[in-house]
Amino acid sequence: MSLNQAQVLARINDIRRRHGAPALVWDDALARCAQDWANRKQFVHSTDRQYGENLAKVWSFEPDMRTAIDWWAKEMDLYDYERPGFNNKTGHGTQIVWKNTRKIGADDGVLDKALNNPPDPAAHCIIELTVDAHHTGHSGKSPELAVPQTFHCISRRVDVAAGLANKGT
């Protein structure tokens, strides 16, 4: 595996710091979930909904997590801080800087060439994130429902609209 946990965590936490969000900690259980998903060698999101999940496809012979993280963070340039809420153009970015996200696990792998269109060499990068709470709409407050402490690799996405830290610093 080419993934460097310390580099991934440092890059994500640098982005979070610039958005006023607290640092994340690495979670081995989430990394195993990401690894399980990467081992499928398919570029498709899980249908599970307990964890946040970011995917990126990088056309390369080697996975490039830094490029993927930077792509996701760049989405925040499109975020409307005056009218907060989820949209498909900023979903990966908000997932990274949501202030209530606490843990992260990641993995990367090479996609099955036969499943690519076109069938070029491609790598994919997967990040799984957990938060302290679930939230299904934007109320201007932090979510209040606690995520269970026992994590299972069956659910991977949360709605991130309300938990954004303020842009700046």
PyMOL commands that place a pseudoatom at each C-alpha (Angstrom):
pseudoatom trace, name=CA, resn=MET, resi=1, chain=A, elem=C, hetatm=0, pos=[0.000, 0.000, 0.000]
pseudoatom trace, name=CA, resn=SER, resi=2, chain=A, elem=C, hetatm=0, pos=[1.373, 3.379, -0.965]
pseudoatom trace, name=CA, resn=LEU, resi=3, chain=A, elem=C, hetatm=0, pos=[-0.731, 5.332, 1.496]
pseudoatom trace, name=CA, resn=ASN, resi=4, chain=A, elem=C, hetatm=0, pos=[1.125, 7.319, 4.137]
pseudoatom trace, name=CA, resn=GLN, resi=5, chain=A, elem=C, hetatm=0, pos=[-1.241, 7.818, 7.084]
pseudoatom trace, name=CA, resn=ALA, resi=6, chain=A, elem=C, hetatm=0, pos=[0.728, 10.689, 8.596]
pseudoatom trace, name=CA, resn=GLN, resi=7, chain=A, elem=C, hetatm=0, pos=[0.768, 12.606, 5.300]
pseudoatom trace, name=CA, resn=VAL, resi=8, chain=A, elem=C, hetatm=0, pos=[-2.967, 12.097, 4.716]
pseudoatom trace, name=CA, resn=LEU, resi=9, chain=A, elem=C, hetatm=0, pos=[-3.802, 13.200, 8.246]
pseudoatom trace, name=CA, resn=ALA, resi=10, chain=A, elem=C, hetatm=0, pos=[-1.475, 16.212, 8.071]
pseudoatom trace, name=CA, resn=ARG, resi=11, chain=A, elem=C, hetatm=0, pos=[-2.933, 17.358, 4.730]
pseudoatom trace, name=CA, resn=ILE, resi=12, chain=A, elem=C, hetatm=0, pos=[-6.543, 16.972, 5.866]
pseudoatom trace, name=CA, resn=ASN, resi=13, chain=A, elem=C, hetatm=0, pos=[-5.845, 18.691, 9.190]
pseudoatom trace, name=CA, resn=ASP, resi=14, chain=A, elem=C, hetatm=0, pos=[-4.116, 21.594, 7.434]
pseudoatom trace, name=CA, resn=ILE, resi=15, chain=A, elem=C, hetatm=0, pos=[-7.241, 22.128, 5.329]
pseudoatom trace, name=CA, resn=ARG, resi=16, chain=A, elem=C, hetatm=0, pos=[-9.464, 21.843, 8.421]
pseudoatom trace, name=CA, resn=ARG, resi=17, chain=A, elem=C, hetatm=0, pos=[-7.305, 24.338, 10.335]
pseudoatom trace, name=CA, resn=ARG, resi=18, chain=A, elem=C, hetatm=0, pos=[-7.780, 26.888, 7.545]
pseudoatom trace, name=CA, resn=HIS, resi=19, chain=A, elem=C, hetatm=0, pos=[-11.546, 26.441, 7.944]
pseudoatom trace, name=CA, resn=GLY, resi=20, chain=A, elem=C, hetatm=0, pos=[-11.497, 26.691, 11.742]
pseudoatom trace, name=CA, resn=ALA, resi=21, chain=A, elem=C, hetatm=0, pos=[-12.299, 23.000, 12.246]
pseudoatom trace, name=CA, resn=PRO, resi=22, chain=A, elem=C, hetatm=0, pos=[-10.589, 20.847, 14.888]
pseudoatom trace, name=CA, resn=ALA, resi=23, chain=A, elem=C, hetatm=0, pos=[-7.980, 18.267, 13.914]
pseudoatom trace, name=CA, resn=LEU, resi=24, chain=A, elem=C, hetatm=0, pos=[-9.016, 14.712, 13.073]
pseudoatom trace, name=CA, resn=VAL, resi=25, chain=A, elem=C, hetatm=0, pos=[-7.496, 11.553, 14.487]
pseudoatom trace, name=CA, resn=TRP, resi=26, chain=A, elem=C, hetatm=0, pos=[-6.685, 8.417, 12.512]
pseudoatom trace, name=CA, resn=ASP, resi=27, chain=A, elem=C, hetatm=0, pos=[-9.039, 5.483, 13.046]
pseudoatom trace, name=CA, resn=ASP, resi=28, chain=A, elem=C, hetatm=0, pos=[-7.824, 2.003, 12.092]
pseudoatom trace, name=CA, resn=ALA, resi=29, chain=A, elem=C, hetatm=0, pos=[-11.379, 0.618, 11.878]
pseudoatom trace, name=CA, resn=LEU, resi=30, chain=A, elem=C, hetatm=0, pos=[-12.296, 3.285, 9.316]
pseudoatom trace, name=CA, resn=ALA, resi=31, chain=A, elem=C, hetatm=0, pos=[-9.083, 2.590, 7.417]
pseudoatom trace, name=CA, resn=ARG, resi=32, chain=A, elem=C, hetatm=0, pos=[-10.082, -1.087, 7.259]
pseudoatom trace, name=CA, resn=CYS, resi=33, chain=A, elem=C, hetatm=0, pos=[-13.494, -0.068, 5.886]
pseudoatom trace, name=CA, resn=ALA, resi=34, chain=A, elem=C, hetatm=0, pos=[-11.753, 2.028, 3.236]
pseudoatom trace, name=CA, resn=GLN, resi=35, chain=A, elem=C, hetatm=0, pos=[-9.395, -0.852, 2.472]
pseudoatom trace, name=CA, resn=ASP, resi=36, chain=A, elem=C, hetatm=0, pos=[-12.307, -3.290, 2.127]
pseudoatom trace, name=CA, resn=TRP, resi=37, chain=A, elem=C, hetatm=0, pos=[-13.953, -0.912, -0.318]
pseudoatom trace, name=CA, resn=ALA, resi=38, chain=A, elem=C, hetatm=0, pos=[-10.706, -0.275, -2.243]
pseudoatom trace, name=CA, resn=ASN, resi=39, chain=A, elem=C, hetatm=0, pos=[-10.147, -4.019, -2.593]
pseudoatom trace, name=CA, resn=ARG, resi=40, chain=A, elem=C, hetatm=0, pos=[-13.306, -4.237, -4.711]
pseudoatom trace, name=CA, resn=LYS, resi=41, chain=A, elem=C, hetatm=0, pos=[-11.391, -2.321, -7.425]
pseudoatom trace, name=CA, resn=GLN, resi=42, chain=A, elem=C, hetatm=0, pos=[-14.524, -0.508, -8.545]
pseudoatom trace, name=CA, resn=PHE, resi=43, chain=A, elem=C, hetatm=0, pos=[-15.155, 3.218, -8.637]
pseudoatom trace, name=CA, resn=VAL, resi=44, chain=A, elem=C, hetatm=0, pos=[-18.561, 3.398, -7.004]
pseudoatom trace, name=CA, resn=HIS, resi=45, chain=A, elem=C, hetatm=0, pos=[-19.852, 4.764, -3.715]
pseudoatom trace, name=CA, resn=SER, resi=46, chain=A, elem=C, hetatm=0, pos=[-21.175, 2.442, -1.111]
pseudoatom trace, name=CA, resn=THR, resi=47, chain=A, elem=C, hetatm=0, pos=[-24.923, 2.607, -0.546]
pseudoatom trace, name=CA, resn=ASP, resi=48, chain=A, elem=C, hetatm=0, pos=[-24.385, 2.586, 3.214]
pseudoatom trace, name=CA, resn=ARG, resi=49, chain=A, elem=C, hetatm=0, pos=[-25.035, 5.784, 5.150]
pseudoatom trace, name=CA, resn=GLN, resi=50, chain=A, elem=C, hetatm=0, pos=[-23.324, 5.677, 8.561]
pseudoatom trace, name=CA, resn=TYR, resi=51, chain=A, elem=C, hetatm=0, pos=[-19.926, 7.058, 7.548]
pseudoatom trace, name=CA, resn=GLY, resi=52, chain=A, elem=C, hetatm=0, pos=[-18.891, 9.850, 5.260]
pseudoatom trace, name=CA, resn=GLU, resi=53, chain=A, elem=C, hetatm=0, pos=[-17.139, 8.602, 2.151]
pseudoatom trace, name=CA, resn=ASN, resi=54, chain=A, elem=C, hetatm=0, pos=[-15.074, 10.448, -0.429]
pseudoatom trace, name=CA, resn=LEU, resi=55, chain=A, elem=C, hetatm=0, pos=[-13.870, 8.746, -3.604]
pseudoatom trace, name=CA, resn=ALA, resi=56, chain=A, elem=C, hetatm=0, pos=[-11.543, 10.068, -6.267]
pseudoatom trace, name=CA, resn=LYS, resi=57, chain=A, elem=C, hetatm=0, pos=[-10.233, 8.551, -9.478]
pseudoatom trace, name=CA, resn=VAL, resi=58, chain=A, elem=C, hetatm=0, pos=[-6.725, 9.566, -10.468]
pseudoatom trace, name=CA, resn=TRP, resi=59, chain=A, elem=C, hetatm=0, pos=[-5.536, 8.513, -13.925]
pseudoatom trace, name=CA, resn=SER, resi=60, chain=A, elem=C, hetatm=0, pos=[-2.161, 7.176, -12.939]
pseudoatom trace, name=CA, resn=PHE, resi=61, chain=A, elem=C, hetatm=0, pos=[-0.351, 3.931, -12.315]
pseudoatom trace, name=CA, resn=GLU, resi=62, chain=A, elem=C, hetatm=0, pos=[-0.069, 4.862, -8.648]
pseudoatom trace, name=CA, resn=PRO, resi=63, chain=A, elem=C, hetatm=0, pos=[-2.694, 6.166, -6.223]
pseudoatom trace, name=CA, resn=ASP, resi=64, chain=A, elem=C, hetatm=0, pos=[-2.208, 9.837, -5.397]
pseudoatom trace, name=CA, resn=MET, resi=65, chain=A, elem=C, hetatm=0, pos=[-4.047, 10.691, -2.194]
pseudoatom trace, name=CA, resn=ARG, resi=66, chain=A, elem=C, hetatm=0, pos=[-2.669, 14.239, -2.008]
pseudoatom trace, name=CA, resn=THR, resi=67, chain=A, elem=C, hetatm=0, pos=[-4.148, 15.088, -5.413]
pseudoatom trace, name=CA, resn=ALA, resi=68, chain=A, elem=C, hetatm=0, pos=[-7.486, 13.599, -4.372]
pseudoatom trace, name=CA, resn=ILE, resi=69, chain=A, elem=C, hetatm=0, pos=[-7.525, 15.556, -1.100]
pseudoatom trace, name=CA, resn=ASP, resi=70, chain=A, elem=C, hetatm=0, pos=[-6.676, 18.774, -2.929]
pseudoatom trace, name=CA, resn=TRP, resi=71, chain=A, elem=C, hetatm=0, pos=[-9.495, 18.168, -5.448]
pseudoatom trace, name=CA, resn=TRP, resi=72, chain=A, elem=C, hetatm=0, pos=[-11.965, 17.665, -2.614]
pseudoatom trace, name=CA, resn=ALA, resi=73, chain=A, elem=C, hetatm=0, pos=[-10.752, 20.741, -0.740]
pseudoatom trace, name=CA, resn=LYS, resi=74, chain=A, elem=C, hetatm=0, pos=[-10.989, 22.866, -3.908]
pseudoatom trace, name=CA, resn=GLU, resi=75, chain=A, elem=C, hetatm=0, pos=[-14.759, 22.254, -3.887]
pseudoatom trace, name=CA, resn=MET, resi=76, chain=A, elem=C, hetatm=0, pos=[-14.990, 24.648, -0.947]
pseudoatom trace, name=CA, resn=ASP, resi=77, chain=A, elem=C, hetatm=0, pos=[-14.296, 27.505, -3.378]
pseudoatom trace, name=CA, resn=LEU, resi=78, chain=A, elem=C, hetatm=0, pos=[-17.816, 26.819, -4.677]
pseudoatom trace, name=CA, resn=TYR, resi=79, chain=A, elem=C, hetatm=0, pos=[-19.489, 26.647, -1.259]
pseudoatom trace, name=CA, resn=ASP, resi=80, chain=A, elem=C, hetatm=0, pos=[-22.068, 29.359, -0.542]
pseudoatom trace, name=CA, resn=TYR, resi=81, chain=A, elem=C, hetatm=0, pos=[-21.399, 30.368, 3.065]
pseudoatom trace, name=CA, resn=GLU, resi=82, chain=A, elem=C, hetatm=0, pos=[-24.312, 32.813, 2.935]
pseudoatom trace, name=CA, resn=ARG, resi=83, chain=A, elem=C, hetatm=0, pos=[-26.731, 29.973, 2.135]
pseudoatom trace, name=CA, resn=PRO, resi=84, chain=A, elem=C, hetatm=0, pos=[-25.254, 26.889, 3.785]
pseudoatom trace, name=CA, resn=GLY, resi=85, chain=A, elem=C, hetatm=0, pos=[-26.476, 23.466, 2.821]
pseudoatom trace, name=CA, resn=PHE, resi=86, chain=A, elem=C, hetatm=0, pos=[-25.509, 20.374, 0.928]
pseudoatom trace, name=CA, resn=ASN, resi=87, chain=A, elem=C, hetatm=0, pos=[-25.044, 20.359, -2.819]
pseudoatom trace, name=CA, resn=ASN, resi=88, chain=A, elem=C, hetatm=0, pos=[-23.379, 17.894, -5.144]
pseudoatom trace, name=CA, resn=LYS, resi=89, chain=A, elem=C, hetatm=0, pos=[-20.661, 20.358, -6.168]
pseudoatom trace, name=CA, resn=THR, resi=90, chain=A, elem=C, hetatm=0, pos=[-19.276, 20.699, -2.640]
pseudoatom trace, name=CA, resn=GLY, resi=91, chain=A, elem=C, hetatm=0, pos=[-20.135, 17.398, -0.942]
pseudoatom trace, name=CA, resn=HIS, resi=92, chain=A, elem=C, hetatm=0, pos=[-16.576, 16.075, -0.753]
pseudoatom trace, name=CA, resn=GLY, resi=93, chain=A, elem=C, hetatm=0, pos=[-15.194, 19.387, 0.483]
pseudoatom trace, name=CA, resn=THR, resi=94, chain=A, elem=C, hetatm=0, pos=[-17.825, 19.814, 3.167]
pseudoatom trace, name=CA, resn=GLN, resi=95, chain=A, elem=C, hetatm=0, pos=[-17.191, 16.261, 4.289]
pseudoatom trace, name=CA, resn=ILE, resi=96, chain=A, elem=C, hetatm=0, pos=[-13.547, 17.152, 4.933]
pseudoatom trace, name=CA, resn=VAL, resi=97, chain=A, elem=C, hetatm=0, pos=[-14.134, 20.419, 6.814]
pseudoatom trace, name=CA, resn=TRP, resi=98, chain=A, elem=C, hetatm=0, pos=[-17.336, 19.577, 8.699]
pseudoatom trace, name=CA, resn=LYS, resi=99, chain=A, elem=C, hetatm=0, pos=[-16.495, 20.707, 12.210]
pseudoatom trace, name=CA, resn=ASN, resi=100, chain=A, elem=C, hetatm=0, pos=[-18.111, 17.681, 13.888]
pseudoatom trace, name=CA, resn=THR, resi=101, chain=A, elem=C, hetatm=0, pos=[-16.077, 15.161, 11.912]
pseudoatom trace, name=CA, resn=ARG, resi=102, chain=A, elem=C, hetatm=0, pos=[-13.684, 13.585, 14.404]
pseudoatom trace, name=CA, resn=LYS, resi=103, chain=A, elem=C, hetatm=0, pos=[-12.038, 10.506, 12.879]
pseudoatom trace, name=CA, resn=ILE, resi=104, chain=A, elem=C, hetatm=0, pos=[-10.654, 9.492, 9.534]
pseudoatom trace, name=CA, resn=GLY, resi=105, chain=A, elem=C, hetatm=0, pos=[-9.424, 6.342, 7.864]
pseudoatom trace, name=CA, resn=ALA, resi=106, chain=A, elem=C, hetatm=0, pos=[-8.254, 6.045, 4.274]
pseudoatom trace, name=CA, resn=ASP, resi=107, chain=A, elem=C, hetatm=0, pos=[-6.906, 3.643, 1.713]
pseudoatom trace, name=CA, resn=ASP, resi=108, chain=A, elem=C, hetatm=0, pos=[-6.108, 3.631, -1.953]
pseudoatom trace, name=CA, resn=GLY, resi=109, chain=A, elem=C, hetatm=0, pos=[-5.780, 1.075, -4.691]
pseudoatom trace, name=CA, resn=VAL, resi=110, chain=A, elem=C, hetatm=0, pos=[-5.691, 0.443, -8.399]
pseudoatom trace, name=CA, resn=LEU, resi=111, chain=A, elem=C, hetatm=0, pos=[-8.976, 0.091, -10.229]
pseudoatom trace, name=CA, resn=ASP, resi=112, chain=A, elem=C, hetatm=0, pos=[-9.828, -2.899, -12.382]
pseudoatom trace, name=CA, resn=LYS, resi=113, chain=A, elem=C, hetatm=0, pos=[-8.819, -1.766, -15.895]
pseudoatom trace, name=CA, resn=ALA, resi=114, chain=A, elem=C, hetatm=0, pos=[-11.644, -3.772, -17.454]
pseudoatom trace, name=CA, resn=LEU, resi=115, chain=A, elem=C, hetatm=0, pos=[-14.184, -1.683, -15.537]
pseudoatom trace, name=CA, resn=ASN, resi=116, chain=A, elem=C, hetatm=0, pos=[-12.725, 1.685, -16.564]
pseudoatom trace, name=CA, resn=ASN, resi=117, chain=A, elem=C, hetatm=0, pos=[-14.177, 3.639, -19.418]
pseudoatom trace, name=CA, resn=PRO, resi=118, chain=A, elem=C, hetatm=0, pos=[-11.881, 4.113, -21.235]
pseudoatom trace, name=CA, resn=PRO, resi=119, chain=A, elem=C, hetatm=0, pos=[-9.811, 1.163, -19.999]
pseudoatom trace, name=CA, resn=ASP, resi=120, chain=A, elem=C, hetatm=0, pos=[-6.835, 3.268, -18.913]
pseudoatom trace, name=CA, resn=PRO, resi=121, chain=A, elem=C, hetatm=0, pos=[-4.719, 2.738, -15.836]
pseudoatom trace, name=CA, resn=ALA, resi=122, chain=A, elem=C, hetatm=0, pos=[-6.445, 4.433, -12.955]
pseudoatom trace, name=CA, resn=ALA, resi=123, chain=A, elem=C, hetatm=0, pos=[-6.022, 4.480, -9.234]
pseudoatom trace, name=CA, resn=HIS, resi=124, chain=A, elem=C, hetatm=0, pos=[-8.623, 5.406, -6.689]
pseudoatom trace, name=CA, resn=CYS, resi=125, chain=A, elem=C, hetatm=0, pos=[-8.454, 7.020, -3.299]
pseudoatom trace, name=CA, resn=ILE, resi=126, chain=A, elem=C, hetatm=0, pos=[-11.005, 6.465, -0.571]
pseudoatom trace, name=CA, resn=ILE, resi=127, chain=A, elem=C, hetatm=0, pos=[-11.472, 8.348, 2.667]
pseudoatom trace, name=CA, resn=GLU, resi=128, chain=A, elem=C, hetatm=0, pos=[-13.935, 7.274, 5.343]
pseudoatom trace, name=CA, resn=LEU, resi=129, chain=A, elem=C, hetatm=0, pos=[-14.920, 9.793, 8.013]
pseudoatom trace, name=CA, resn=THR, resi=130, chain=A, elem=C, hetatm=0, pos=[-16.976, 9.603, 11.190]
pseudoatom trace, name=CA, resn=VAL, resi=131, chain=A, elem=C, hetatm=0, pos=[-18.705, 12.393, 13.001]
pseudoatom trace, name=CA, resn=ASP, resi=132, chain=A, elem=C, hetatm=0, pos=[-19.988, 12.895, 16.504]
pseudoatom trace, name=CA, resn=ALA, resi=133, chain=A, elem=C, hetatm=0, pos=[-23.526, 13.271, 15.244]
pseudoatom trace, name=CA, resn=HIS, resi=134, chain=A, elem=C, hetatm=0, pos=[-25.891, 12.698, 12.363]
pseudoatom trace, name=CA, resn=HIS, resi=135, chain=A, elem=C, hetatm=0, pos=[-27.830, 15.561, 10.851]
pseudoatom trace, name=CA, resn=THR, resi=136, chain=A, elem=C, hetatm=0, pos=[-30.441, 15.525, 8.107]
pseudoatom trace, name=CA, resn=GLY, resi=137, chain=A, elem=C, hetatm=0, pos=[-31.045, 19.223, 7.539]
pseudoatom trace, name=CA, resn=HIS, resi=138, chain=A, elem=C, hetatm=0, pos=[-29.558, 22.639, 8.180]
pseudoatom trace, name=CA, resn=SER, resi=139, chain=A, elem=C, hetatm=0, pos=[-30.661, 24.345, 11.368]
pseudoatom trace, name=CA, resn=GLY, resi=140, chain=A, elem=C, hetatm=0, pos=[-27.601, 26.513, 11.945]
pseudoatom trace, name=CA, resn=LYS, resi=141, chain=A, elem=C, hetatm=0, pos=[-26.688, 24.364, 14.945]
pseudoatom trace, name=CA, resn=SER, resi=142, chain=A, elem=C, hetatm=0, pos=[-24.326, 21.472, 15.384]
pseudoatom trace, name=CA, resn=PRO, resi=143, chain=A, elem=C, hetatm=0, pos=[-25.977, 18.052, 15.155]
pseudoatom trace, name=CA, resn=GLU, resi=144, chain=A, elem=C, hetatm=0, pos=[-27.061, 16.560, 18.451]
pseudoatom trace, name=CA, resn=LEU, resi=145, chain=A, elem=C, hetatm=0, pos=[-27.451, 12.792, 17.886]
pseudoatom trace, name=CA, resn=ALA, resi=146, chain=A, elem=C, hetatm=0, pos=[-24.364, 10.826, 18.873]
pseudoatom trace, name=CA, resn=VAL, resi=147, chain=A, elem=C, hetatm=0, pos=[-22.863, 8.275, 16.502]
pseudoatom trace, name=CA, resn=PRO, resi=148, chain=A, elem=C, hetatm=0, pos=[-22.487, 4.884, 18.188]
pseudoatom trace, name=CA, resn=GLN, resi=149, chain=A, elem=C, hetatm=0, pos=[-18.973, 4.095, 19.361]
pseudoatom trace, name=CA, resn=THR, resi=150, chain=A, elem=C, hetatm=0, pos=[-19.089, 0.696, 17.637]
pseudoatom trace, name=CA, resn=PHE, resi=151, chain=A, elem=C, hetatm=0, pos=[-18.429, 1.124, 13.942]
pseudoatom trace, name=CA, resn=HIS, resi=152, chain=A, elem=C, hetatm=0, pos=[-19.409, -1.433, 11.336]
pseudoatom trace, name=CA, resn=CYS, resi=153, chain=A, elem=C, hetatm=0, pos=[-18.344, -1.459, 7.702]
pseudoatom trace, name=CA, resn=ILE, resi=154, chain=A, elem=C, hetatm=0, pos=[-21.943, -1.401, 6.550]
pseudoatom trace, name=CA, resn=SER, resi=155, chain=A, elem=C, hetatm=0, pos=[-22.712, 2.311, 6.346]
pseudoatom trace, name=CA, resn=ARG, resi=156, chain=A, elem=C, hetatm=0, pos=[-20.552, 5.090, 5.031]
pseudoatom trace, name=CA, resn=ARG, resi=157, chain=A, elem=C, hetatm=0, pos=[-22.254, 8.425, 4.338]
pseudoatom trace, name=CA, resn=VAL, resi=158, chain=A, elem=C, hetatm=0, pos=[-23.718, 11.245, 6.400]
pseudoatom trace, name=CA, resn=ASP, resi=159, chain=A, elem=C, hetatm=0, pos=[-25.356, 14.478, 5.357]
pseudoatom trace, name=CA, resn=VAL, resi=160, chain=A, elem=C, hetatm=0, pos=[-22.749, 17.147, 6.041]
pseudoatom trace, name=CA, resn=ALA, resi=161, chain=A, elem=C, hetatm=0, pos=[-24.694, 20.331, 5.407]
pseudoatom trace, name=CA, resn=ALA, resi=162, chain=A, elem=C, hetatm=0, pos=[-24.973, 21.764, 8.902]
pseudoatom trace, name=CA, resn=GLY, resi=163, chain=A, elem=C, hetatm=0, pos=[-21.658, 20.988, 10.477]
pseudoatom trace, name=CA, resn=LEU, resi=164, chain=A, elem=C, hetatm=0, pos=[-19.378, 23.240, 8.499]
pseudoatom trace, name=CA, resn=ALA, resi=165, chain=A, elem=C, hetatm=0, pos=[-16.896, 25.302, 10.396]
pseudoatom trace, name=CA, resn=ASN, resi=166, chain=A, elem=C, hetatm=0, pos=[-16.692, 28.952, 9.422]
pseudoatom trace, name=CA, resn=LYS, resi=167, chain=A, elem=C, hetatm=0, pos=[-14.553, 29.753, 6.403]
pseudoatom trace, name=CA, resn=GLY, resi=168, chain=A, elem=C, hetatm=0, pos=[-11.454, 31.763, 7.117]
pseudoatom trace, name=CA, resn=THR, resi=169, chain=A, elem=C, hetatm=0, pos=[-8.263, 31.939, 9.142]
for i in range(1, 169): cmd.bond("trace and resi %d" % i, "trace and resi %d" % (i + 1))
show_as sticks, trace
zoom trace
